[in-house]
Amino acid sequence: MPREEMQRRQEIVECAKGLVGTKDLVGLNKCFKNDCSGFAIGVYRLMGYKVDIRSHRKNRSLSEMLFLSLQDKGMAYSEYQPNIGDAVFFKNTTDVIYDRITHMGLVEEVFSDGTVGIIHYSSGMVNRIRMNLKEPYREKNSRGKMINDYLKRDDAGAGKRNILAGALFHSYGDIYNYCRRNKR
């Protein structure tokens, strides 16, 4: 990756990190909405990038429409390690819509064991979670380190089990390269 791109991605991540703990994003700046896609898109807009989301079909979440826009340009992927600042998409985080993208965040960092640090807006504020696709159904590794945070509570299921981030992963998206050519 070119040094300039890495620097820009780091600036985007620093902006997102500065919002951790924030509850009311809209109160900070009109470019935000108080939800997961409003956070991710707002970070890019705050940094001066235009995020062009193509309208696809009715009854789609903004997260899913962004994913479809990235996919249309060949910038959605799941096969390899993400870069910082990339979008991460999750499916089935709500009981309302099945087998659709329902949540997203931004990649903060990738650890040596493959665990991905993610910043997202959930439960009324910006916070962090971890996800490990090598072990998507394990909360902690053998040393007790958190590798997958809970992303959904399944109250209807047997034993009221929680579902981990790695199990709900759908894909990544190179939102930086998608919108950098539209930089304001």
N, C-alpha and C positions, 0 to 999 in steps of 0.2 A: 504494500500500500504506500502511495506517495506520502512524504512527510507532511505536506500541506493538508492533505485529506485527514491524516491522523490527528493533526493539530485541531482542525475544525470539528472533527468528531469529539475530541476531548472537550472542547468548549461547549458543545451541545450537552454532553454528559455532565459537565460542571454546572450548567444551568439547571438541569434536572435534579442533581444532587442538592442544590441550594433550595429546592422546593420541598424536600422531604420534611414531613410534619405539617405541611400547609393544608388547612382544611378548605378555605375559600379561595380557590384560584381565580374565580371571576372578579373578586374584590381586588386582586392584584393587577389584572390586566384584562381587557375585553377580548383578547385573542384566545382565552381559555374558556372551557366549560368544566363544570365540576363532575367529570366522569373520566373513565380511562382513556378514551380516544381524545377527549377534549384536553387532557393533560399532555399526551404525546404530541398531538398536532400543535398544541399551544406552545410547547417548548421550541419546536422548530420555527413557528411563526415569530415568537419572541426573539429568536436568534436571526431573524430576517429572511427566512426561507418561505417560499410559497408552496404550500402542500395542496396540489390540485387533486381533488377526489372526484372521480367520474361517477355519476349516478348510474347504478347498475339495475337493480330491481327493487320494487317496493318491499317493505317489511324487512329490510336488511339493517343491521346496526351500522353505525359509522365505522366501527372497527372492521367489520366485514367488507364494507365498501372500500376502505383504504386497502385492505388485503387484495381485493379483486382488482383494484387499480394497479397495485404493484405487480400482481400476477400477469395482467395484460401486457406489461412492459418487460416481463421476464426477470423481475426483481424480487420475487418471492421464492423462498428456498427452504429446505429442511434437511438436506444431506450433509451439510458441513457446518463448521463452527462459525458463529456470528461475529460480527465486528461490533465494537462499542458504538452506541448510537443507533443501531438497527432496531427495528420494531420486532416484538415477539408477540405472536397471536396464540390465543387459547380458544378451545371449543368447549361447549357444554358446561360453562361455569354457572349457568342459571338453569332452572327447571322449566323456564318458559319456552325456549326454543331448543330443539334437539339437533345435534350434529351440524351446528353452525358456529361461526366465530362469534364469541360473545364477550371477549375481554382481550386487552392488549397492554403492553408496557414497552419500556425502552431498555435495551441492554446496557448495563452500567460497566460490567467487567466479566471476563471469563477466567476462571481459576484453573490452575494446572491439572486438577482432577476432572475437568470438564464441567464443573458446576458453573452455572451462569447466574450472575447477580443482575437483578432486574429492578427498575424503579417503575412504580405504577400508582394509579389512583384507585383506591379500593376502601370500602368501609368508611367513606367520608373524609379521606385524607390521602396525601401522597406518602407512600412508604416503600419499603424494600422487601423483596422475596428472593429466594434462591430456587434454582431448578437444575436437576441433573438428568439428562436423557439417557445416560448409561445405566442408571438405576431409578427409573421413573416411579417405582412403587415403594421406595424406601425413603423415610423421612431423614434418617441420619446414617452416616457411614459407620464403619466398624470402630472408629475412634470417637464416635459420639458427635461428630461435627454435622450440623444441619446441611443437607444437600437438596432437600425438596420441602418447601413450605406448603402448608395447606392453602388451597385456593377455592375450595367449595366444600360445603357441608351437605351431606346427603341425609336429611332427616327422615326421608321415607324408606331408606334402605335398611336392611337387617343390621342391627347394632349401631345405627346412626353413624356410619363410618364417614371419615373425612377423605377427601380426594386431593391428592398432591399435585403440584404444578406440573411435574414431568409427565404425569398421566393425562393431563388435559392439554398438553402442547399440541399445536397445529402446525405452525411454521414461523419462519423469520421473514423479514422484509427489509431490503436495503432502501430505507426511506431517505437516507442522506443523498445517495446518487439519483434517486427518483426526483427529488425536488431541487437539487442544487442548480440544475440548469434553469430553474425558474426563480432563482434568488432575486429578491427585490432590489 
